Amino acid sequence: MKILADVLVGLVAVLHLYFLVLEMFFWTKPYGRRVFGLTAEKAELTKTLAANQGLYNGFLAAGLAWGLYAGADGYPVKVFFLGCIIVAGIFGGATVKKKILWVQAVPAAVALALVCWTQA
C-alpha cells in the first residue's frame, strides 16, 4: 500500500507540473485557451497572473517530490503539501469552477488518505 500511496503522490506532483506548463507556457496559446475557456484577449490580459499561479503549482509539485525523495522522513512534507493542494482545490472549486475541486482537491485527498493510512 505504501507504494500505491507514493505513486498517487507522484501522480499529483505530475498533475501540478502539467498545471505549471499550462499556466506559464500555454496560457495564451490555442491549447491553453481551450483548456481554460479563454478568449485570446482575456488570455493576453491575464497571462502574468496565470504565470504566477503556474509557479505556485510548480512549488507544490516540488514539495511533493521532496517528500517522496525523503522516504519515510518525508511523511510530514507530503502531508503538508497535499493539504495545501486540497485547500487550494476547495477554494478554486468554490470561487472559480467546480471542476477544480475534482481535478485538484480530490486526487490530493485520495493520496493524503493513503499516505496517512500507510503511516499508521
Buried (B, 14 or more C-beta within 10 A) or exposed (E): EEEEBBEBBBBBBEBBBEBBBBBBBBBBEEEBBEBBEBEEEEBEEBBEEBBEBBEBBBEBBBBBBBBBEEEEEBBEBBBEBBEBBBEBBBBBBEEEEEEBBEBBBBBBBBBBEBBBEBEE
